[in-house]
Amino acid sequence: MDKKANLRISVFSNPAVQGRILLVFFALTALLLATSWVVTLRALSAFGRAAMDLAAAQGIQQDLQLLREQHRAVIVLQMSVYTVLVLALVILGAVLLSHRIGGPLYRLAAYCRGVVRGEIKPHEVRFRKNDIPNDVAAAFNEFQRHHGIIPPSDDRDASGEETHPG
């Protein structure tokens, strides 16, 4: 059998989770870059209007050179401020998102250690509604039920049959 025929290349290990992360960071970055471009283009437009107004005045060379230098300084300052804002917002987004992923995984690990040490009575694990790895909690609870760590869920009808496939 050809080994290449069985070779699967997977870009994402968990497309739902990674897709949400990429979407959030793409949206943040696009929003912040668009804002930077709009501000810069508005500044350049204002510079162009000012340069046209100066063309009618005497001593245009010195005034125009001074205006160019001042405008360059303003653009550098604006882009520096926006760069700092972009970085701060992306970092903030990353921290908030990491809490939606890292927090539940941390709680799951602490739960496992607590059960092993006898400090915690085994129970169904639940994450917050907006935490990203909620499917991990469901799979972990299924694992616990399968191995008799926690009692079966109440998803059974009167005959003892499960009401949903799984």
C-alpha positions in Angstrom: 0.0 0.0 0.0 1.3 3.4 -0.9 2.1 5.6 2.1 1.3 8.8 0.3 -2.3 7.6 -0.2 -2.8 7.5 3.6 -1.0 10.8 4.3 -3.4 13.4 5.6 -2.3 16.9 6.0 -4.4 18.9 8.4 -3.9 22.6 8.7 -6.2 23.0 11.7 -6.4 20.5 14.6 -9.6 22.0 15.8 -11.1 24.2 12.9 -14.0 25.5 15.0 -11.7 26.9 17.7 -8.9 28.0 15.5 -11.3 29.6 13.0 -12.9 31.7 15.7 -9.5 32.8 16.9 -8.4 33.7 13.4 -11.6 35.5 12.7 -11.4 37.7 15.9 -7.8 38.6 15.2 -8.4 39.2 11.5 -11.4 41.5 12.3 -9.4 43.4 14.9 -6.4 43.9 12.7 -8.6 44.9 9.7 -10.5 47.4 11.7 -7.4 49.0 13.2 -5.5 49.1 9.9 -8.5 50.6 8.2 -8.7 53.3 10.8 -5.0 54.0 10.4 -5.4 54.4 6.6 -8.4 56.7 6.9 -6.6 59.0 9.3 -3.5 59.0 7.1 -5.4 59.7 3.9 -7.3 62.5 5.6 -4.1 64.1 6.7 -2.6 63.8 3.2 -5.7 65.3 1.7 -5.5 68.2 4.1 -1.8 68.7 3.2 -2.7 68.7 -0.5 -5.3 71.4 0.0 -2.9 73.5 2.1 -0.2 73.2 -0.5 -2.6 74.4 -3.2 -3.5 77.4 -1.1 0.2 78.3 -0.7 0.8 78.2 -4.4 -0.9 81.5 -4.7 1.2 83.2 -2.1 4.7 84.7 -2.4 7.6 83.0 -0.8 6.1 79.6 -1.7 9.4 77.6 -1.5 10.2 78.4 2.2 6.6 78.1 3.3 6.0 74.9 1.4 9.2 73.3 2.8 8.2 74.3 6.3 4.7 72.8 5.8 6.2 69.6 4.4 8.4 69.2 7.5 5.6 69.9 9.9 3.3 67.5 8.0 5.9 64.8 8.1 6.2 65.2 11.8 2.5 65.1 12.3 2.1 61.9 10.2 4.9 60.2 12.0 3.3 61.1 15.3 -0.2 60.0 14.2 1.1 56.7 12.8 3.1 56.1 16.0 0.1 56.7 18.1 -2.1 54.4 16.0 0.6 51.7 15.9 0.7 51.8 19.7 -3.1 51.6 19.9 -3.2 48.7 17.4 -0.7 46.8 19.4 -2.5 47.5 22.7 -5.9 46.4 21.3 -4.5 43.3 19.6 -2.7 42.3 22.9 -5.9 43.0 24.8 -7.8 40.8 22.4 -5.3 38.1 22.7 -5.4 38.2 26.5 -9.2 38.1 26.5 -9.3 35.3 24.0 -6.7 33.3 25.8 -8.8 33.5 29.0 -11.7 31.9 27.0 -9.4 29.0 26.1 -6.8 28.8 28.9 -9.2 29.3 31.8 -11.4 26.3 31.1 -8.3 24.1 30.4 -6.8 25.3 33.7 -10.0 24.5 35.6 -10.1 21.0 33.9 -6.5 20.3 34.9 -7.2 21.5 38.5 -10.4 19.4 38.6 -8.4 16.3 37.5 -5.7 16.9 40.1 -8.3 17.5 42.8 -10.1 14.3 42.0 -6.9 12.2 42.0 -5.8 13.7 45.4 -9.3 13.2 46.9 -9.9 16.9 47.4 -12.8 17.1 45.0 -15.7 14.8 44.6 -16.1 13.7 40.9 -18.9 15.7 39.2 -19.9 16.8 35.7 -17.5 19.5 34.4 -19.1 22.7 33.0 -17.5 25.7 31.4 -18.9 29.2 31.1 -21.3 29.7 28.1 -18.8 31.8 26.1 -15.7 29.7 26.7 -14.4 28.3 23.5 -13.6 24.6 24.4 -17.1 23.7 25.5 -16.9 20.5 23.3 -14.0 19.5 25.5 -16.2 19.6 28.6 -18.8 17.4 26.9 -16.2 14.9 25.7 -14.6 14.8 29.2 -18.0 14.2 30.9 -18.7 11.4 28.4 -15.3 9.9 29.3 -16.2 10.1 33.0 -19.6 8.5 32.5 -18.1 5.7 30.3 -15.6 4.8 33.1 -18.1 5.1 35.9 -16.4 8.1 37.5 -19.7 10.0 37.5 -23.3 8.6 37.2 -24.9 8.5 33.8 -26.6 11.7 32.7 -30.4 12.2 32.9 -30.7 11.9 29.1 -32.6 8.7 29.3 -36.3 8.1 29.0 -38.5 5.9 31.2 -37.3 2.7 29.4 -33.6 3.5 30.2 -32.9 4.1 26.5 -30.9 7.2 25.6 -33.1 9.9 24.0 -30.4 11.1 21.7 -27.8 9.2 19.7 -24.3 9.2 20.9 
